[in-house]
């Protein structure tokens, strides 16, 4: 990583970063402020902590192209001139406040979810007008709703014990959406802060009613599978209530897609390489978790935001230093006992790779 230049000012909680092609700028939530590159947009959010969520509308949106920023209490609509409109119960009494946070643009509607299972949509082609009857309830399994996502032409409602799918049925009254009953799956979302999406790839920490924890992958509408193994699942389950404090993000680098899951209590970062189906770990130079809350890509450069101080950093896959400092990479094999307890002899170890500065150290443990 290398230190970036914005947002300026003293350290404060990082809450999310998003690149918007509509203005070719990075938007960063920095405590209770929204920054456009290095400019404070002049609004004060309702709180100073908690992940913020982003969604963008197309140019054909009735109010024009917008970037939506949601903190779960209010919705902030940013136009291409960086003018912000705050949407809340003060502007429209029907606005679903105390929502889950994740915000979607879907078929000319802005969509928000609530913990009681309600899926709310705005009036057509506007983020500022809401109707008291424009919602439906996720009620197939009766569990609390945790988050909502868009996947292709469907909305995913992720609950504590199940995931339900909805499509636009163009209903004339109330909600335009209808549930696809046969698509529902009984795998729940263990923490919405562990949810990350890049295109059609979605990863999240999951659990079922038997309190079994795992990480699941949804790719398009045809691939749904568990990708974690016993080692990752033991660490995730060990988080207990601290799992709600985890953070997660996805980046694409050198042809690989990586999912980072930062565990708060264990202070460890689990990294899943979606491309080759392999788990690794990442850490800072002190051996603690990789303290990033969000990441985005702008013009081929990856930007990451620190969860504690809010600063942004750039990531280079070809610079093998962290902010100008060398760091150690550890490669640890699985244990090899050849299915016996007898003495073994290692006659050679072959390492294929590029050696930069420093030495290669080798150790073995029984």
N, C-alpha and C positions, 0 to 999 in steps of 0.2 A: 504494500500500500504506500501511497504518497499523499501528503497533506494537500487538500484542495483549498480554494480561497474563500468559500462561502458555505453557510451564511456567516456574516461577520458578527462581532460582538462576543460577550462572555459566554462561557459554557452553559448550556441548558439542555433539558431532556430532548433527545431526538425522537420524532414521532412518525417519520415517513418521508420518502423522497420519490419523485415521479418526473420523468421526462415527458413533456408535452410537445408533439411535433407542430401543434397549432401555432406556437410562438417560438419554437426551437429553443426552449429554456427548461432548466431544471426547477421544480417547485419543491420546497422543503418546508416541513412543519417543524418549527423550532420552539419548543415549549408552547406558548399560547400565541405564536405568530406564524404567519405564512409568508415565505420568502420566494420571490421570483428571481432566480440567480442571486444577486447581491442586494436586491431591493425588498424592503419590508412593505407588504401590500397594505398595511395600515388597519388591519382588522385584529380584534382580540378574540381568541377562541374561548369557549365556555370553561375549559380546563387547561391544565398544563401537563398532564400525563395521559398515557393511553395511546395506542396505535391509531393513526388516522388512515383513511381509505380514499382511493382516488377512482374516478371514472371520467371518461371524456365522451362528448357527443360529436356527431358528424356535422359537417357544414350545413346539411339539410335540416338540422334541428330548428324548430320554429323560432327559438330565441337566438339562433346563430350558434356557432361552434363554442362550446363551453368545456371547461375543466371543473369537475365537481370534487370538492374535498369535504369529507364527512368525519365528524368526531363523535357521532352517536347522539349528540344533543341538537346540533344545528348543521345545516348544509350550506356550504360556501360555493357560490357559482362565480367562476372567473371567466371573463371574456378575453378575446385576443388582444385587447388593449390593457389587460391586467387590472381591470376594474372589477371589484368584488361585490356581489350581492349576497347578503346574509338571509337565509331562509330558515324560519323557525315558527313557533306558535305565535310569535309577535307579529309576523307578516301574514300568516294564515293559520287560523285556529285549528284547522284540520291536519296540519303537518304532523307526521308521526314522530314526536320527540321520544327520547329514551329508546331509540332504536339500537340495533346491534352494531352499527358502524359501517359495515360494507355497503357500498352504494353501486348500483348498476345502471347503465343505459341499455334499454331493451325495446326495440320497435317503437321508438318515439316516446317512451315512458322513462321516467326516473323511478327506480324501484328500491325500496328499503324494507328490511325485515325487523320484526320485534321478537323478543324472547318468548312471548306467549304463542308463537307460531304464525302470527299474522304476516302476510306478504302484501305490502302497500305499494300502490303505483300512483304517480302524479297524473294530472290531466294530460291529454295528448299535447306533445310538442312544447311543454313548459316544465320548469322545475319549481316554479313559484306558486302554482295553484294545485290544491289537493281537495279531494272530495271525501266526505265521511264514509261513503259506501264503497270506495275503491280499494278493497282489500279482500283477501280470502285467507283461510286458515289452513296451515299444515297440520293435519289432524289424523293421519293414517295410523300413527303409533302413539300419539299422545305425549311425546317427549318435548322438552323445551327446544326451541330453535336457537342455534348458536351462530350461524353465519349464512350468507347467501352468495352464490357465484353464478356467473354466466358461462355456459359451455355450448358452443355452436348456437343452435336455435332453441336452447332450453335453459331454464333457470334451475339451479340446484339449491335446495333448502337442506342445509346440514344441521341435523339435530343432535342431541346427546347420544341417541341410540340408533339413528337411522338417517338415510339420505333420501329425499323425495325429489322428483323431477316435474317441471311444469313447462307448458308451451303456451304460445299465444293463440287462444281459441277465438279471439276477437268477439268476446261476449259483449252484447250491447248495453248491459246494465251491470254495475258493480265492477268487479275485477275482470279484465280480459283474459286472465290466465286460467288454465285447467290442468289438474294433476294427471300425470301418466302413471296410473296405478301399477302396471306390471313392471315398471322400471325401478321401483323402490328397493333399496337394499338396507339390511339391518346391520350397518356399521356406522357408528356415531363419530362425531368430531370431539376429540378430547380437549382441544384448546384452539380457539379461533386465531390466537396469536401465532400458532404454528402452521397456519394455512398459507400456502404460497402457490402462485400460478404464473406460468409463462405460456402464452398462447393456449394451446389445448392441453398442456401438461399441468396437472394439479396434484400437489402432494400435501398430506396432512397427517398429524398424529391422531390415531383413532382408538376407540375402545368399544367393546360390546357390553351387554348386560352382565356378562360374567366377569367384568372388570379385567379383561385381557387387553393389553395395550400393544399397539403396533403402528407402523407407518404404511399408508396406502397411497397408491398411485392411480389417478384417473387420466387416461390419455384419449382424447376424443370422446366418443360415446360408445366405443366398442371395447376398450381396455380398462379393466378394473382389477387390481391385484395388490396383494400384500407384498411389500418389498423389503421389510425389515427382517432381521434374524434375532435369535435369542439374546445376543449381546446388546443390541440397540433397544430391544423391548424391555430388558431388565433395567436399563438406565432410565427409560421413559417412565416406567411404572414406579421407579424409586423416587421420582420427582414429587409424587403425591399432589397436594394442593398447589405446590410451586409450579406445576406444569402450566398454570394459567399465566405465569410470568415469562414463559419462553418467548423467543422471537424466531422468525424464519423468513427466508427470502430465497429467490432463485436467480442464478446468473447463467449466461452462456459464454463459454470461453474456449477458444481453440477447438471448436467443433463438438464440445461436450456441454451438457446441461447439468448444473450442480444445484442440489437442494441443501441449504444450510439450516440446521435445527439447533438453536442455542438453548441449552438447558440451564436454568437459573441455579437450582440447588446444587447440582453436581458440578456446575461451572465447566461444562464440557460442550463442545460443538460437534455434532454428528453431521457428516457430509455424505450425501448420496449422489453418485455419478449415474444419472439416468441413462446416459448413452451406453455405458458398458455394464450397468447393473452391479455396482461395487460401492461398498461403504468405506469411508475414511474418517479421519478426525482433523479438526483445525484448532489452533490455540494461539494466544498471544505469546510474547516472549517470556512471560512469567508462567506459562502453562495453563492459563485460565481460558475460559470460553472466548470465542471470536465475537467481540461485543458490537455486533452490527444489528440494526433493527430493520433496515430496508435497503434495497439496491435498485438501480435503474441503469439504462444504457443510453448514452447520447452520442450520436455520430461515431459509433464504434468504440467508445470509451465507457468503461464500467465505473459507476459512482456508487459508493457505499456510505451509509450514514451511521455514525456511532450512536448507540442507544443512550449513553450516559451524558456525553457533552454536546451531542447534536452536530458536531462537525462532519463535513463530508470529505471522503478520501477517494482517490482514483486507484483502480486496480490494474496492474500491468502483468500479463502472463509471461513476459519476457525479461522482467527485471527481478532478479533473485535477491532482493533486499526489502526490508520493511522500513519505509520512511528513511532510507539511506543507511540502515543498519543490517548487517548480516544476521541470518537466523538459521537454526538447525532444522533439517528435515530428517525425520525418523521413519525408516521403513521396517516394519515388524511383521514377520511371517506368522502364520498360524503354527500351532505346535505340531511337531512331527515326532511320533513315537513308533511309527511303523507297526502299530497294533501289538506291541509287546513291551515288557518291562525290562528287557535285556539291555546291556550296554551297547551304545551306538558309537560309530566313528564317522566324523565329518571330514571328508578328504578334500573338499573344495567348495568355495562359494563364488558364484559368478554374478557380477553386477553389470547390467547393461544400462548406460546412461552417460550424460555429459558431466564431467567434473569441472567445476568452476574454481573459485578460490577455496582454500581450506583443505582439510584431509577427510578421508573416508574412514570412519571408525566402525569396527565390527565387534559385536559382543554376542555371547550365547548364554542362555540360562536354562537350568533344568528345574 
